[in-house]
């Protein structure tokens, strides 16, 4: 790592941690505040959405269908602060059936996840989320709790 006096690496790490802290508080406005207007969001095994409005709609859908918390978050960033990655553990509850997925009955789930970020002008310009969808489906499709 090259020390260049700007601490871009630290600012990128703090930006991603700010994003996740807002997520854990259910503070959607706080999450949206750290995103670029033209943010690109790559949904796990899904489509690419573009723009803060599309991201806000995604958050509203998440709020209706899931209750999640993230634990053991580790963030890594490039020296120039242009990219970052995070690994974490998700603990959640499936509240309402989401289109194309198994029926929701309040099932609880736990799985590892990760994300890659593009950072531009001290805003998150890309979020690419990854987790094992088959593992999640197996957990929520099991017997009733």
Backbone bond lengths (Angstrom), bond angles and torsions (degrees), N, CA, C in turn:
res aa  C-N    CA-C-N  psi(-1)  N-CA   C-N-CA  omega(-1)  CA-C   N-CA-C  phi
1 X - - - 1.450 - - 1.524 108.89 -
2 X 1.284 116.12 133.69 1.456 121.70 179.86 1.516 108.74 -98.84
3 X 1.307 116.91 127.37 1.459 121.48 178.14 1.527 107.09 -86.30
4 X 1.324 116.14 115.10 1.468 119.21 -175.81 1.526 112.89 -111.47
5 X 1.322 116.95 3.82 1.462 119.65 177.73 1.516 114.26 85.31
6 X 1.337 118.67 -7.00 1.471 119.87 -177.87 1.518 112.50 -99.15
7 X 1.307 117.54 -19.56 1.461 123.44 -179.70 1.525 112.00 57.72
8 X 1.324 117.41 33.99 1.469 121.67 178.96 1.524 111.51 -58.89
9 X 1.315 116.16 -36.30 1.456 121.47 177.30 1.530 110.12 -57.48
10 X 1.330 116.22 -48.78 1.471 120.49 -179.44 1.519 111.58 -64.51
11 X 1.320 117.32 -41.06 1.471 120.03 -179.41 1.522 110.89 -65.43
12 X 1.330 117.83 -38.03 1.465 120.94 177.61 1.527 110.08 -64.92
13 X 1.318 116.95 -43.35 1.466 121.15 178.43 1.523 110.23 -61.65
14 X 1.314 117.23 -45.90 1.470 121.18 179.51 1.529 111.54 -63.09
15 X 1.327 117.75 -37.67 1.457 121.76 179.12 1.534 110.61 -62.33
16 X 1.324 116.71 -45.58 1.465 120.35 179.49 1.531 109.98 -66.10
17 X 1.322 117.88 -41.70 1.468 120.15 177.48 1.530 111.49 -64.27
18 X 1.321 117.79 -35.53 1.464 121.91 175.78 1.532 110.01 -63.17
19 X 1.321 116.96 -42.81 1.464 123.48 177.74 1.529 110.35 -58.14
20 X 1.341 116.78 -47.90 1.462 120.35 -179.05 1.525 112.81 -71.81
21 X 1.303 117.97 -33.68 1.476 120.28 176.45 1.526 109.67 -63.23
22 X 1.331 117.16 -41.50 1.472 120.77 176.63 1.525 110.07 -63.82
23 X 1.333 117.91 -41.05 1.467 121.57 177.42 1.519 110.40 -57.01
24 X 1.320 117.11 -49.16 1.462 120.64 -177.52 1.523 112.90 -65.50
25 X 1.321 117.35 -26.59 1.480 120.94 176.50 1.526 111.65 -83.20
26 X 1.329 117.39 -9.13 1.461 120.65 -173.39 1.512 110.97 70.85
27 X 1.317 116.33 26.25 1.469 123.67 -176.96 1.529 108.94 -94.12
28 X 1.342 115.54 81.73 1.462 119.69 -176.38 1.525 111.75 -64.30
29 X 1.324 117.66 -36.38 1.469 119.60 176.62 1.522 110.90 -62.35
30 X 1.321 116.67 -38.05 1.461 120.90 177.51 1.512 111.91 -64.87
31 X 1.332 116.82 -38.33 1.463 120.03 176.69 1.520 110.57 -66.57
32 X 1.327 116.08 -46.37 1.467 120.48 -178.43 1.522 111.57 -63.31
33 X 1.324 117.25 -30.51 1.466 121.59 -177.47 1.525 112.92 -65.02
34 X 1.337 117.75 -24.94 1.465 119.38 -178.51 1.532 112.25 -95.61
35 X 1.334 117.38 2.42 1.457 122.01 -179.25 1.522 111.72 -95.19
36 X 1.318 116.01 146.72 1.460 121.16 171.00 1.525 108.28 -69.57
37 X 1.319 117.01 153.19 1.470 120.51 178.91 1.521 112.15 -57.03
38 X 1.333 117.19 -35.12 1.460 122.05 -177.09 1.536 112.19 -103.34
39 X 1.323 116.37 31.52 1.462 121.39 -177.82 1.535 110.67 -52.31
40 X 1.316 114.95 139.14 1.465 122.32 175.36 1.518 107.08 -102.60
41 X 1.339 116.29 127.98 1.459 121.17 -178.72 1.519 108.86 -121.20
42 X 1.326 115.56 113.30 1.458 121.87 176.30 1.521 107.71 -95.56
43 X 1.329 115.34 110.34 1.452 120.80 179.59 1.516 109.72 -79.29
44 X 1.312 116.64 141.45 1.462 121.50 179.73 1.524 110.70 -52.04
45 X 1.317 115.87 122.40 1.462 122.87 178.15 1.529 111.90 49.57
46 X 1.319 115.95 35.00 1.459 119.99 -178.33 1.509 111.84 -140.14
47 X 1.294 114.10 -155.61 1.459 121.62 -175.34 1.524 111.70 -84.56
48 X 1.302 115.48 166.27 1.466 122.62 173.37 1.518 107.54 -97.58
49 X 1.317 116.23 130.34 1.464 121.73 176.07 1.520 108.33 -115.23
50 X 1.322 115.97 149.23 1.460 120.20 -177.77 1.512 110.22 -129.12
51 X 1.332 115.75 135.50 1.456 122.13 174.38 1.518 113.33 106.04
52 X 1.306 113.98 151.15 1.462 120.94 -179.17 1.525 111.49 -64.87
53 X 1.337 117.69 -35.48 1.472 120.09 178.55 1.519 111.42 -63.80
54 X 1.331 117.34 -42.02 1.467 120.82 177.35 1.524 110.10 -63.75
55 X 1.325 117.10 -38.31 1.457 120.56 179.06 1.528 110.01 -66.66
56 X 1.319 117.45 -39.33 1.474 121.32 177.79 1.530 110.34 -62.15
57 X 1.326 117.19 -40.70 1.468 121.01 177.78 1.525 110.28 -64.39
58 X 1.332 117.00 -39.56 1.460 121.15 176.26 1.529 110.21 -60.19
59 X 1.313 117.17 -45.71 1.470 120.57 179.97 1.527 111.71 -62.09
60 X 1.318 117.60 -38.81 1.462 120.62 177.92 1.527 110.68 -64.01
61 X 1.332 116.70 -40.92 1.467 120.54 177.12 1.521 109.97 -63.57
62 X 1.318 116.56 -44.37 1.470 120.21 178.47 1.525 110.79 -59.07
63 X 1.326 117.30 -42.01 1.467 121.28 -178.23 1.528 110.94 -63.72
64 X 1.332 117.47 -37.15 1.468 120.75 179.58 1.525 112.31 -70.11
65 X 1.322 116.91 -37.92 1.462 120.67 -169.33 1.525 115.55 -100.25
66 X 1.322 117.67 -22.97 1.465 120.68 -171.69 1.521 111.07 -139.25
67 X 1.319 115.24 151.25 1.470 122.13 167.85 1.525 104.97 -124.69
68 X 1.329 116.56 115.80 1.458 119.94 -174.89 1.524 111.96 -131.68
69 X 1.332 114.15 150.97 1.461 123.05 170.60 1.519 107.04 -131.26
70 X 1.308 115.28 149.61 1.456 121.20 178.31 1.522 109.89 -111.85
71 X 1.325 115.48 141.46 1.457 121.88 -178.49 1.517 109.35 -132.19
72 X 1.319 115.06 160.80 1.462 121.92 174.62 1.530 112.01 52.66
73 X 1.321 116.60 45.74 1.464 121.54 -178.99 1.532 109.64 -74.51
74 X 1.325 115.39 129.30 1.455 122.33 174.84 1.524 106.49 -123.16
75 X 1.329 116.97 128.11 1.460 121.83 -178.88 1.525 109.15 -118.30
76 X 1.326 115.63 135.48 1.458 122.75 175.94 1.522 107.33 -125.63
77 X 1.309 117.35 142.39 1.465 120.81 -179.15 1.523 110.35 -137.99
78 X 1.326 114.86 152.73 1.459 119.66 175.81 1.528 109.32 -71.17
79 X 1.312 115.58 158.98 1.467 120.28 -178.41 1.518 112.07 -60.07
80 X 1.350 116.94 -34.44 1.465 119.38 -178.92 1.531 112.92 -85.32
81 X 1.341 117.36 -2.13 1.462 120.94 176.25 1.514 114.90 74.70
82 X 1.325 118.47 11.86 1.466 120.10 -176.86 1.529 113.24 -86.04
83 X 1.323 116.46 -18.46 1.457 120.37 179.23 1.513 109.70 -141.91
84 X 1.340 114.35 151.10 1.461 120.17 176.90 1.521 108.27 -146.86
85 X 1.317 114.80 161.56 1.457 121.23 176.40 1.519 107.76 -138.04
86 X 1.322 115.79 150.97 1.456 120.72 178.28 1.519 109.09 -136.61
87 X 1.314 115.47 143.83 1.455 122.20 171.86 1.515 106.46 -123.92
88 X 1.330 117.00 143.60 1.458 120.82 -176.06 1.517 110.22 -157.72
89 X 1.316 115.01 174.26 1.455 123.22 174.50 1.523 107.40 -116.29
90 X 1.330 116.34 129.26 1.467 122.65 179.99 1.523 108.29 -100.83
91 X 1.326 116.19 132.38 1.461 121.83 168.67 1.513 105.55 -123.65
92 X 1.342 115.63 125.29 1.447 117.87 -174.15 1.507 114.02 -146.96
93 X 1.336 112.52 175.79 1.457 122.58 176.74 1.519 107.72 -133.61
94 X 1.314 115.33 132.32 1.464 123.10 -178.85 1.530 107.48 -90.34
95 X 1.326 116.64 107.30 1.462 122.35 -168.88 1.523 114.60 -90.62
96 X 1.312 117.44 -43.27 1.462 123.29 -172.47 1.523 107.81 -142.08
97 X 1.333 116.82 134.75 1.460 120.76 -176.03 1.525 110.99 -55.47
98 X 1.329 114.63 127.93 1.460 122.56 178.05 1.526 107.70 -97.32
99 X 1.316 117.35 142.03 1.464 123.24 -175.20 1.527 111.61 -51.94
100 X 1.333 115.99 129.06 1.450 121.99 176.26 1.515 114.65 79.92
101 X 1.324 117.91 4.41 1.462 121.73 -177.93 1.528 109.67 -118.40
102 X 1.336 117.90 167.68 1.470 120.09 -179.45 1.529 112.21 -58.29
103 X 1.313 115.18 162.60 1.463 121.53 179.30 1.529 110.64 -65.13
104 X 1.315 115.38 136.34 1.465 121.03 177.88 1.521 109.92 -87.04
105 X 1.344 114.67 133.78 1.466 121.44 176.69 1.528 110.04 -138.29
106 X 1.323 116.23 28.68 1.460 119.21 -177.75 1.522 113.32 78.39
107 X 1.348 117.63 20.90 1.457 121.56 -178.95 1.525 110.61 -63.42
108 X 1.306 114.71 143.30 1.464 121.11 175.22 1.529 108.86 -99.80
109 X 1.324 115.54 149.64 1.460 120.55 -179.61 1.517 109.78 -145.84
110 X 1.342 114.28 156.96 1.461 122.85 177.37 1.518 107.06 -142.04
111 X 1.309 117.17 130.67 1.453 119.84 176.87 1.520 110.26 -161.47
112 X 1.332 116.06 156.17 1.465 119.10 175.56 1.524 109.91 -77.73
113 X 1.301 115.96 154.08 1.455 121.39 177.24 1.514 109.97 -147.48
114 X 1.300 114.43 172.62 1.451 119.40 178.97 1.513 110.45 -159.31
115 X 1.307 115.62 165.37 1.460 120.78 179.56 1.521 109.30 -151.53
116 X 1.327 113.89 150.45 1.456 121.70 173.07 1.519 107.78 -116.12
117 X 1.315 116.32 142.03 1.457 122.30 -176.06 1.519 110.62 -125.99
118 X 1.316 115.18 140.42 1.450 122.10 166.59 1.516 106.82 -105.49
119 X 1.311 117.48 135.64 1.463 121.45 -175.82 1.525 108.84 -124.67
120 X 1.325 114.38 130.51 1.467 121.21 -179.21 1.525 108.39 -140.73
121 X 1.322 117.43 130.41 1.479 122.71 177.87 1.529 111.43 52.91
122 X 1.345 115.27 42.06 1.465 122.95 177.58 1.524 113.32 59.46
123 X 1.325 115.96 30.44 1.465 123.29 174.23 1.521 107.66 -132.78
124 X 1.316 116.51 153.03 1.456 121.30 175.82 1.522 107.90 -79.31
125 X 1.333 115.95 119.23 1.463 121.56 -176.69 1.530 112.08 -103.74
126 X 1.346 116.54 -14.91 1.461 120.77 177.38 1.508 109.27 -150.27
127 X 1.342 116.13 136.80 1.459 123.25 172.63 1.525 106.83 -129.63
128 X 1.328 116.81 120.61 1.463 122.15 176.34 1.518 107.43 -119.99
129 X 1.335 116.51 109.89 1.469 122.37 -175.85 1.520 111.23 -96.63
130 X 1.333 115.08 142.69 1.460 121.13 179.37 1.521 110.24 -138.92
131 X 1.331 115.59 136.78 1.453 123.73 169.79 1.516 106.37 -158.13
132 X 1.318 116.80 168.84 1.451 121.39 -177.44 1.527 108.78 -86.18
133 X 1.329 116.45 98.24 1.459 121.91 -177.76 1.530 111.51 -61.39
134 X 1.329 117.87 -39.17 1.466 120.21 179.04 1.524 111.20 -62.48
135 X 1.318 117.98 -39.55 1.463 121.76 176.64 1.525 109.94 -62.81
136 X 1.327 117.10 -45.32 1.472 121.08 179.34 1.532 110.15 -60.59
137 X 1.341 117.17 -46.52 1.471 120.71 179.99 1.523 110.56 -60.87
138 X 1.317 117.43 -42.70 1.469 120.56 178.59 1.526 110.68 -61.09
139 X 1.329 117.18 -40.87 1.463 120.21 -179.10 1.532 111.58 -66.68
140 X 1.325 118.16 -41.87 1.464 119.38 -176.33 1.530 112.29 -85.42
141 X 1.333 117.85 -11.49 1.461 121.42 178.97 1.510 112.95 -93.05
142 X 1.327 116.90 -6.84 1.462 120.90 -178.00 1.516 112.33 -67.10
143 X 1.315 116.81 -174.02 1.463 121.07 -179.51 1.533 111.85 -61.21
144 X 1.304 115.82 155.54 1.474 120.46 177.09 1.515 109.91 -59.22
145 X 1.341 115.81 141.09 1.484 118.75 179.32 1.511 111.80 -66.27
